Amino acid sequence: MRKKLILISGSPCVGKTAVGERLFESYDNSAYLDGDWCWCVHPFSVTDSRLRNGDKSMSFVLSNYLNSDFAYVFFTSVVLTDPQIREGILKGITAKDYETVAFTLTCSEETLKKRHDKRGDKGETNYYWLHLPPCPGDIVVDTDSKSVRVVVREMKKQIDDIGDRTETQYKKIFAEEDK
């Protein structure tokens, strides 16, 4: 089985961290990075050029995990919603021979507001990130009216099915090469 880098993006308060931690705990030989900690600066501005150093930190940690032969590496971050930032982080990974599975979590504005208020965040709920389109190829998971356990089960099925399809494709390729 090839190593898997699982990306989980979405708006703040959509459930990335809760789902990422549960997925990480549900797979043996796995590692987890909450990339938002690499952008934990004050005051925060997405246009702050110094945040590119945070991107490099993310690439470095992900490279170390993948090069350490973890079978599953889970990576959650709001910054993965930006295609250019995501591409820069992924290009900075030095590991080889892994596949990427990407998810975008979403929910309604009403659900996001409830989660924002429950978490105790100060200020108004920001819907900007919620309305960004998912990156091409992402599997979109709606978290409305679902427990973390249900969302994790849905995502595990996708992750495992992708792995099964990939293994079948490799076996077919190798069988054709043997002819």
C-alpha positions as CSV (number, residue, x, y, z in Angstrom):
1,M,0.0,0.0,0.0
2,R,1.3,3.5,-0.9
3,K,1.4,6.1,1.9
4,K,-1.5,8.5,1.9
5,L,-1.4,12.2,2.6
6,I,-5.0,13.2,3.6
7,L,-5.8,16.9,3.3
8,I,-8.8,18.3,5.2
9,S,-9.7,21.9,4.4
10,G,-12.7,24.2,5.1
11,S,-13.9,27.2,7.0
12,P,-13.0,27.8,10.6
13,C,-15.5,26.0,12.8
14,V,-16.5,23.6,10.1
15,G,-15.0,20.6,12.0
16,K,-11.6,20.1,10.5
17,T,-9.7,19.6,13.7
18,A,-12.3,17.4,15.4
19,V,-12.5,15.2,12.3
20,G,-8.8,15.2,11.6
21,E,-7.9,14.1,15.2
22,R,-10.5,11.3,15.1
23,L,-9.3,10.1,11.8
24,F,-5.7,10.1,13.0
25,E,-6.7,8.1,16.1
26,S,-8.6,5.6,13.9
27,Y,-5.7,4.5,11.8
28,D,-2.6,2.7,13.0
29,N,0.7,4.0,11.8
30,S,-0.5,7.5,11.3
31,A,0.6,11.1,11.9
32,Y,-1.3,14.3,12.3
33,L,-0.5,18.0,11.6
34,D,-2.9,20.8,12.4
35,G,-1.4,23.3,10.0
36,D,-3.3,26.3,11.5
37,W,-0.7,26.3,14.3
38,C,2.0,27.1,11.7
39,W,0.0,30.3,11.0
40,C,-0.7,31.3,14.6
41,V,0.5,34.9,14.6
42,H,-0.9,38.1,16.0
43,P,-2.2,40.2,14.4
44,F,-3.3,37.8,11.7
45,S,-3.5,38.9,8.1
46,V,-3.6,36.3,5.3
47,T,-1.6,38.8,3.2
48,D,1.3,38.9,5.6
49,S,4.2,37.7,3.5
50,R,5.9,36.2,6.6
51,L,3.2,33.5,6.6
52,R,5.0,31.8,3.7
53,N,7.5,30.7,6.4
54,G,4.5,28.9,8.0
55,D,3.9,27.2,4.7
56,K,7.5,26.0,4.6
57,S,7.1,24.7,8.2
58,M,4.0,22.7,7.1
59,S,5.9,21.2,4.1
60,F,8.8,20.3,6.3
61,V,6.7,18.5,8.9
62,L,4.7,16.7,6.3
63,S,7.9,15.6,4.5
64,N,9.3,14.3,7.8
65,Y,6.1,12.3,8.5
66,L,6.0,10.8,5.0
67,N,9.7,10.1,4.9
68,S,9.3,8.3,8.3
69,D,7.0,5.8,6.6
70,F,3.8,6.6,8.3
71,A,1.1,5.0,6.2
72,Y,-1.4,7.8,6.8
73,V,-0.6,11.5,7.3
74,F,-3.5,13.7,8.2
75,F,-3.2,17.4,7.5
76,T,-5.9,19.9,8.5
77,S,-5.8,23.6,7.8
78,V,-8.0,26.5,6.7
79,V,-5.2,27.6,4.4
80,L,-5.7,24.5,2.2
81,T,-8.8,26.3,0.8
82,D,-6.5,28.6,-1.2
83,P,-5.3,26.7,-4.3
84,Q,-2.0,28.7,-4.6
85,I,-1.1,28.2,-0.9
86,R,-2.0,24.5,-1.1
87,E,0.1,24.1,-4.2
88,G,3.1,25.8,-2.6
89,I,2.9,23.6,0.5
90,L,2.5,20.4,-1.6
91,K,5.4,21.4,-3.9
92,G,7.6,21.9,-0.8
93,I,7.2,18.3,0.3
94,T,10.3,16.3,-0.4
95,A,8.9,12.8,0.2
96,K,8.2,10.5,-2.7
97,D,5.9,7.6,-3.4
98,Y,2.7,8.7,-1.7
99,E,-0.8,9.6,-2.9
100,T,-2.9,12.6,-1.8
101,V,-6.6,12.4,-0.9
102,A,-8.2,15.8,-0.4
103,F,-11.4,16.7,1.4
104,T,-13.3,20.0,1.8
105,L,-15.7,20.1,4.7
106,T,-18.7,22.4,4.5
107,C,-21.9,23.3,6.3
108,S,-24.6,25.9,6.2
109,E,-24.2,29.4,7.5
110,E,-26.5,28.6,10.4
111,T,-24.5,25.6,11.5
112,L,-21.2,27.5,11.2
113,K,-22.7,30.3,13.4
114,K,-23.8,27.8,16.0
115,R,-20.4,26.2,16.1
116,H,-18.6,29.5,16.2
117,D,-20.7,30.6,19.1
118,K,-20.3,27.3,20.9
119,R,-16.5,27.5,20.5
120,G,-16.6,30.9,22.2
121,D,-14.8,32.7,19.4
122,K,-15.0,36.5,19.8
123,G,-16.3,38.7,17.1
124,E,-18.7,38.1,14.2
125,T,-18.8,34.8,12.4
126,N,-16.9,35.1,9.1
127,Y,-18.5,33.3,6.2
128,Y,-15.7,34.2,3.7
129,W,-14.0,30.8,3.9
130,L,-17.3,28.9,3.8
131,H,-18.2,30.3,0.4
132,L,-14.9,29.6,-1.3
133,P,-15.2,26.9,-3.9
134,P,-13.5,23.6,-3.1
135,C,-10.1,22.9,-4.8
136,P,-10.5,20.8,-8.0
137,G,-10.5,17.1,-7.1
138,D,-11.5,17.6,-3.5
139,I,-14.1,15.3,-2.0
140,V,-16.8,17.6,-0.5
141,V,-18.3,16.5,2.8
142,D,-21.3,18.3,4.2
143,T,-21.1,18.2,8.0
144,D,-24.6,19.7,8.6
145,S,-26.6,17.7,11.2
146,K,-23.9,15.1,11.5
147,S,-21.8,14.1,14.4
148,V,-18.0,13.9,14.2
149,R,-18.3,10.1,14.3
150,V,-20.6,10.1,11.2
151,V,-18.4,12.4,9.2
152,V,-15.3,10.3,10.1
153,R,-17.1,7.1,9.0
154,E,-18.0,8.8,5.7
155,M,-14.4,9.9,5.1
156,K,-12.8,6.6,6.2
157,K,-14.9,4.9,3.6
158,Q,-13.6,7.3,0.9
159,I,-10.0,6.9,2.1
160,D,-10.2,3.1,2.2
161,D,-12.1,2.9,-1.1
162,I,-9.4,5.0,-2.8
163,G,-6.7,2.8,-1.4
164,D,-8.6,-0.3,-2.6
165,R,-9.0,1.1,-6.1
166,T,-5.4,2.2,-6.2
167,E,-4.1,-1.3,-5.2
168,T,-6.3,-2.9,-7.8
169,Q,-5.0,-0.4,-10.5
170,Y,-1.4,-1.2,-9.5
171,K,-2.0,-5.0,-9.6
172,K,-3.5,-4.5,-13.1
173,I,-0.5,-2.4,-14.3
174,F,2.0,-5.0,-12.9
175,A,0.0,-7.9,-14.5
176,E,0.1,-6.1,-17.9
177,E,3.9,-5.5,-17.5
178,D,4.5,-9.2,-16.8
179,K,2.9,-10.2,-20.2
